[in-house]
Amino acid sequence: AKAATYPQPEGVLGEAMISYGRKIGEENLYASSLIEMGESMKQIADLKYNLDDNIKMNVLEPLHVLSTKDIKEVQNHRKKVQGRRLDFDCKKRKKDKAFGSTPTGSPARSPGWMGMYAY
C-alpha cells in the first residue's frame, strides 16, 4: 500500500533526518538527535499509512459497496413494488367500474349524488 500511495511528508522528512544525521556522525549529540527524530517521523508515517488503509477498508469500501450494490438492489425492488401497485390500482378501477362505484370510493364524488336529495 505504501508504494501505491502518495508518500507521507513525515516519512520523507524522517529519511532525510536519518541520512544527514549519519553523514554528520553518530557520535555527535546533534546527529544522534537527528537520527532519533527521523526514526520517530518514520514511525508517524507508518501509522498514517496504517490509518489510511484502515479507513479505506472499514469506511470507503463498504460505502462503495452500498452505493453500487445495495442502492441498485433497493431501486430494483422499488420498481417491482411500483409495478405491482399499478397492477393493483388498475384491477381496483376495473372492479369499481363493474360495481358502479367511484375510484375514490367517496359518495360525495359519485356522479349522481345530488339526485338523491333533489326531490
Steps between C-alpha positions, in 0.01 A plus 500: 500500500790734565635476145162575341413798719642847517805506728434643843694824565598376845666195348695707247611739775595209725715339230676830436566550872641150536725530194641839603540386859713207380703730274584726795604204712314304761731599784386863472209591730323699227538211254360245744202725573443537122505123461258444789263767375519357148408155627207651690383679187519175303290329768241779467497447123445125549211573737346735244529230231327254734229754575445559128474126438261459793276785380498359149414150616243586770333814360558561131459146366172432689373838381590409143325164533197679642488745213557246224322186616254570779347819362451340158332206667265731690417686179423169327265401784331842481437448128343162570280641774396792279403257224295293742337815633405605148353154437306520825367848417397386151319194634331713766378748236363217287321356802360841596369556146331161505320580826424862404687670784754775467876446500535693823213323668361827634121545464552876469683450173266255339334628179142504628530602861280810458220293346451325830394826670333678210135402556 
